Amino acid sequence: MSSPFIPALKYHFLTPIYDWFIALTLPEITVKKQLIRQANIKKAEKVLDYGCGTGTLLLLLEELHPDCEAIGIEVDTQMLKMAQRKVAEKNSSVQLQYYEGDRLPYETGTFDKVISSWVFQHLTTSQKIASFREIHRVLKPEGEFHMADWGKAQNALMRSLFFVVQVIDNFYTTDDNIQGRLPSLMQEAGFPKVQILHNQSTLFGTLSYFKALKS
Ligand SMILES: C[S@@+](CC[C@H](N)C(=O)[O-])C[C@H]1O[C@@H](n2cnc3c(N)ncnc32)[C@H](O)[C@@H]1O
């Protein structure tokens, strides 16, 4: 039995237009390439994309680092099917895995890097901490977590734009983001050092790039 989750565009019936909507409204590819650059992937590293959605970040990762082992995990079977289609079309060797939303199906210390984009705004505070704990667990001792997600607004315009998102989406999962609580939640989950490396203004508010070290 899987944990309840919020679909990528809030309603399941909107999931088929996810790729189209994101590409049209956000600098998606720029953001995902920036996140991959930030993660500084090295040869043969094993990388997990947490909440891989339709697989765009994973496919970019494979294109930029064909020698790494790229695995994506996703709770929404509808998103996973869209990812499977894209992976098959590209004849890609990235691996995709369904996940029930609680314990990650990997041994402790499996991954060199975990990456994630636009996932944590859909999680309640307790789900965020539990997910950060699991990500921390599956990283190798020198492992790193790199994440792009909504962060604390950098100015009044960014705050207003994100308020609109919160009204349309919801307040209870996005409040940690806008209040700037993601770093302290990661620390609570076991990451001793969390940094925000970059903030970017977008149509929906400030997007922050986080880096957290396992030890
Ligand atoms: C906005 S989409 C982002 C997808 C992809 N990472 C991207 O950048 O395009 C949010 C993703 O978070 C996933 N998600 C929602 N609730 C989750 C949960 N409790 N645990 C893990 N992932 C979850 C959704 O299924 C969806 O794929």
The ligand as an ORCA input file, in Angstrom:
! r2SCAN-3c Opt
* xyz 0 1
  C       6.526     18.698     -9.590
  S       6.902     17.012     -9.767
  C       8.636     17.047    -10.105
  C       9.067     15.883    -10.912
  C      10.517     15.886    -11.353
  N      11.412     15.753    -10.228
  C      10.831     17.122    -12.141
  O      11.712     17.884    -11.754
  O      10.202     17.320    -13.189
  C       6.849     16.434     -8.092
  C       7.160     14.959     -7.952
  O       7.158     14.598     -6.581
  C       6.574     13.325     -6.455
  N       6.060     13.122     -5.093
  C       4.909     13.558     -4.584
  N       4.758     13.127     -3.311
  C       5.857     12.398     -3.018
  C       6.287     11.685     -1.870
  N       5.549     11.630     -0.747
  N       7.487     11.073     -1.907
  C       8.247     11.127     -3.020
  N       7.885     11.783     -4.158
  C       6.699     12.397     -4.158
  C       5.455     13.367     -7.502
  O       4.996     12.079     -7.837
  C       6.123     14.098     -8.652
  O       6.766     13.233     -9.543
*
